[in-house]
Amino acid sequence: METVDFIETLRRDGKSLVDLATSAGWDAKVPTCPGWLVRDLVAHTGSVHRWATGYLAGMTRRVPIEPCAPQNAEDLAPWFRDGHGALVDALTAAPVDLECWTFLPAPTPLSFWARRQAHETAIHRVDAESAAGAEHTEFSPEFARDGIDELLTGFHVRSKSRVRTEQPRTLLVEATDPGSDPAQPSAWLLRLSEEPPRVERLTDADAEPTDCVVRGPSQALYLALWNRGRRQDLDVTGDASLAELWHSTSAV
């Protein structure tokens, strides 16, 4: 996917998120984020947007995310819209050769922040849908596969990942629906051990036997791997305890 596509997804999903939040009500529970109310969801996402915007000004050192939401619930929606709009504008205006801090591999810092904030906002838009009792808006297979790839090859190869096993095991994740981009992977092999997972992108999902295989449409996999979807929508074969291990330890 191109940077412009991620920016447009961010624009659309940010608007949907805050519209859904105001519809649900600030004190509504967020079923996909136990312990959160809608006000917490909007405060978190809006703070992340402002944090990301700071880097797009050329900041080259890591700074913590500072919660900065207004205390008055009536001010949350305009505050969110202002920060979301500023992030979209900053990404749109940023030069291709922007230099700033990032925390996952990417072709450029600009492509990193556009991709990361698109997926951050998309997943939290799903949270807002759950709070409002709304149907999930469909993701394209390309966007969903990209989100799976970012999660598996970006987040979970880091030392922070808790997806580990005492003995070496293998878990295969495979998207079963066709995508329009032949360059995108459709399967990922996770080699689990006491160390952080090692992840391989595969073009042939049947290249070697694995202990557990999790298959499903790209969107179902994307949501399930972020613990936002129903595991019943996936086909799990082999040692199902590895799928459960993911569910219980994979929170980012």
C-alpha positions as CSV (number, residue, x, y, z in Angstrom):
1,M,0.0,0.0,0.0
2,E,1.1,3.6,-0.7
3,T,1.5,6.3,2.0
4,V,-1.4,8.2,0.5
5,D,-3.7,5.2,1.0
6,F,-2.8,5.0,4.6
7,I,-3.4,8.7,5.1
8,E,-6.8,8.4,3.5
9,T,-7.7,5.4,5.7
10,L,-6.6,7.4,8.8
11,R,-8.7,10.3,7.7
12,R,-11.8,8.1,7.2
13,D,-11.4,6.0,10.3
14,G,-10.6,8.9,12.7
15,K,-13.9,10.6,11.6
16,S,-15.8,7.3,12.0
17,L,-14.3,6.7,15.5
18,V,-15.3,10.0,17.0
19,D,-18.8,9.9,15.3
20,L,-19.4,6.4,16.8
21,A,-18.1,7.5,20.2
22,T,-20.5,10.4,20.4
23,S,-23.3,8.1,19.3
24,A,-22.4,5.5,22.0
25,G,-22.0,8.0,24.8
26,W,-18.9,8.9,26.8
27,D,-19.7,6.5,29.6
28,A,-20.5,3.5,27.4
29,K,-18.4,0.4,27.9
30,V,-16.0,-0.7,25.2
31,P,-16.5,-4.5,25.0
32,T,-13.3,-5.0,23.0
33,C,-11.2,-3.2,25.6
34,P,-12.3,-4.5,29.0
35,G,-12.2,-1.8,31.6
36,W,-12.4,1.1,29.2
37,L,-15.3,3.5,28.7
38,V,-15.7,5.4,25.4
39,R,-14.1,8.5,27.0
40,D,-10.9,6.4,27.7
41,L,-10.9,5.2,24.1
42,V,-11.1,8.7,22.6
43,A,-8.6,10.1,25.2
44,H,-6.1,7.4,24.4
45,T,-6.4,7.6,20.6
46,G,-6.4,11.4,20.6
47,S,-3.3,11.5,22.7
48,V,-1.5,9.1,20.4
49,H,-2.4,11.2,17.4
50,R,-0.8,14.3,19.1
51,W,2.2,12.2,20.0
52,A,2.7,11.0,16.4
53,T,2.2,14.6,15.1
54,G,5.2,15.7,17.2
55,Y,7.5,13.4,15.3
56,L,6.3,14.6,12.0
57,A,7.8,18.0,12.9
58,G,11.2,16.3,12.7
59,M,11.7,15.1,16.3
60,T,14.5,12.5,16.4
61,R,14.3,11.3,20.0
62,R,11.7,9.1,21.7
63,V,9.3,10.8,24.1
64,P,6.6,9.2,26.1
65,I,2.9,9.5,25.2
66,E,1.5,12.2,27.4
67,P,-2.3,11.8,28.2
68,C,-3.6,15.2,27.3
69,A,-7.4,14.9,26.9
70,P,-9.7,17.4,28.5
71,Q,-11.5,16.4,31.7
72,N,-14.8,17.7,30.5
73,A,-16.5,15.0,28.3
74,E,-18.2,17.7,26.3
75,D,-14.8,18.9,25.0
76,L,-13.6,15.4,24.0
77,A,-15.1,15.3,20.5
78,P,-13.7,18.7,19.3
79,W,-10.4,18.0,21.0
80,F,-10.2,14.7,19.1
81,R,-11.1,16.2,15.8
82,D,-8.5,18.9,16.1
83,G,-5.7,16.5,16.9
84,H,-6.8,14.0,14.2
85,G,-7.0,16.7,11.6
86,A,-3.6,18.0,12.6
87,L,-2.1,14.5,12.2
88,V,-3.7,14.0,8.8
89,D,-2.5,17.5,7.7
90,A,1.1,16.9,9.0
91,L,1.3,13.5,7.2
92,T,0.0,15.1,4.0
93,A,2.4,18.0,4.1
94,A,5.5,16.1,5.3
95,P,8.4,15.8,2.8
96,V,9.2,12.3,1.5
97,D,12.7,12.6,2.9
98,L,11.5,13.4,6.4
99,E,13.9,12.4,9.2
100,C,12.4,11.6,12.6
101,W,12.3,8.9,15.3
102,T,10.5,5.6,14.5
103,F,10.2,2.3,16.3
104,L,9.6,-0.3,13.6
105,P,11.4,-1.0,10.4
106,A,10.0,0.9,7.4
107,P,11.1,2.2,4.0
108,T,11.0,5.8,5.3
109,P,9.9,7.6,8.5
110,L,7.0,9.1,6.7
111,S,5.7,5.7,5.5
112,F,6.2,4.3,9.0
113,W,4.0,7.0,10.7
114,A,1.3,6.9,8.0
115,R,1.1,3.1,8.3
116,R,1.3,3.0,12.1
117,Q,-1.4,5.6,12.7
118,A,-3.7,4.2,10.0
119,H,-3.7,0.8,11.8
120,E,-3.8,2.4,15.3
121,T,-6.9,4.3,14.3
122,A,-8.5,1.5,12.4
123,I,-8.3,-0.9,15.3
124,H,-9.7,1.7,17.7
125,R,-12.4,2.5,15.2
126,V,-13.4,-1.2,15.6
127,D,-13.4,-0.6,19.4
128,A,-15.8,2.4,18.9
129,E,-18.0,0.2,16.8
130,S,-18.2,-2.4,19.5
131,A,-19.2,0.3,22.0
132,A,-21.9,1.7,19.7
133,G,-23.2,-1.8,18.8
134,A,-22.5,-1.0,15.2
135,E,-21.5,-3.4,12.4
136,H,-17.9,-3.6,11.5
137,T,-16.9,-1.5,8.5
138,E,-15.1,-3.8,6.1
139,F,-11.3,-3.5,5.6
140,S,-9.8,-4.2,2.2
141,P,-7.8,-7.5,2.0
142,E,-4.7,-5.4,1.3
143,F,-5.1,-3.2,4.4
144,A,-5.9,-6.2,6.6
145,R,-2.9,-8.2,5.3
146,D,-0.7,-5.2,5.8
147,G,-1.9,-4.9,9.4
148,I,-1.2,-8.6,10.0
149,D,2.2,-8.1,8.6
150,E,3.0,-5.1,10.8
151,L,1.8,-6.9,13.9
152,L,3.7,-10.1,13.3
153,T,6.9,-8.9,11.6
154,G,7.1,-5.6,13.4
155,F,5.7,-5.8,16.9
156,H,6.1,-9.4,17.8
157,V,9.7,-9.9,16.8
158,R,10.7,-7.3,19.5
159,S,11.9,-8.3,22.9
160,K,8.6,-7.0,24.4
161,S,6.6,-9.9,22.9
162,R,5.3,-12.4,25.4
163,V,4.3,-15.0,22.9
164,R,6.8,-17.6,23.9
165,T,7.0,-21.4,24.5
166,E,9.3,-23.5,26.6
167,Q,9.9,-25.8,23.7
168,P,10.3,-24.8,20.1
169,R,6.9,-24.7,18.3
170,T,5.6,-23.4,15.0
171,L,2.4,-21.5,14.3
172,L,1.3,-20.7,10.7
173,V,-1.1,-17.8,10.0
174,E,-2.7,-17.9,6.6
175,A,-5.0,-15.5,4.8
176,T,-7.4,-17.5,2.6
177,D,-9.0,-14.8,0.5
178,P,-7.3,-13.5,-2.7
179,G,-5.6,-10.1,-2.6
180,S,-5.0,-7.8,-5.5
181,D,-1.3,-7.2,-4.7
182,P,0.8,-10.2,-5.5
183,A,3.8,-8.7,-3.7
184,Q,1.9,-9.0,-0.3
185,P,2.5,-12.1,1.7
186,S,-0.6,-14.3,2.4
187,A,1.0,-16.5,5.1
188,W,3.4,-16.0,8.0
189,L,5.3,-18.7,9.9
190,L,6.0,-18.0,13.6
191,R,8.8,-19.9,15.1
192,L,8.1,-19.9,18.9
193,S,10.6,-20.5,21.7
194,E,11.7,-18.9,24.9
195,E,13.0,-16.0,22.8
196,P,10.8,-13.5,20.9
197,P,9.1,-15.1,17.9
198,R,11.0,-15.4,14.6
199,V,8.6,-14.6,11.8
200,E,8.9,-15.6,8.1
201,R,6.7,-14.4,5.3
202,L,5.7,-17.3,3.1
203,T,4.6,-17.6,-0.5
204,D,3.9,-21.3,-0.1
205,A,1.9,-22.0,3.1
206,D,2.4,-25.7,2.8
207,A,6.2,-25.5,2.6
208,E,6.7,-27.4,5.8
209,P,4.6,-29.0,8.6
210,T,3.6,-26.9,11.5
211,D,2.3,-27.5,15.0
212,C,-0.8,-25.3,14.5
213,V,-2.4,-23.5,11.5
214,V,-4.8,-20.6,11.8
215,R,-6.6,-19.8,8.6
216,G,-9.3,-17.3,7.6
217,P,-10.2,-14.3,5.5
218,S,-7.8,-11.4,5.9
219,Q,-10.2,-9.2,7.9
220,A,-11.1,-12.0,10.3
221,L,-7.4,-12.7,10.9
222,Y,-6.5,-9.0,11.3
223,L,-9.2,-8.5,14.0
224,A,-8.6,-11.8,15.7
225,L,-4.8,-11.3,15.9
226,W,-5.5,-7.9,17.5
227,N,-8.0,-9.7,19.8
228,R,-10.9,-7.7,18.4
229,G,-12.5,-10.5,16.3
230,R,-14.2,-13.8,16.9
231,R,-11.9,-16.8,16.9
232,Q,-14.9,-18.8,15.7
233,D,-14.4,-17.1,12.3
234,L,-11.1,-18.8,11.9
235,D,-10.1,-22.3,11.1
236,V,-7.7,-23.7,13.6
237,T,-6.0,-27.1,13.0
238,G,-3.3,-28.9,14.9
239,D,-2.4,-27.9,18.5
240,A,-5.1,-25.3,19.4
241,S,-3.2,-24.4,22.6
242,L,-0.9,-22.3,20.4
243,A,-3.9,-20.2,19.2
244,E,-5.0,-19.8,22.8
245,L,-1.4,-18.8,23.7
246,W,-1.6,-16.0,21.2
247,H,-4.9,-14.8,22.5
248,S,-3.7,-14.7,26.1
249,T,-0.2,-13.2,25.6
250,S,-0.2,-11.1,22.5
251,A,-1.5,-7.8,23.7
252,V,0.7,-5.0,22.4
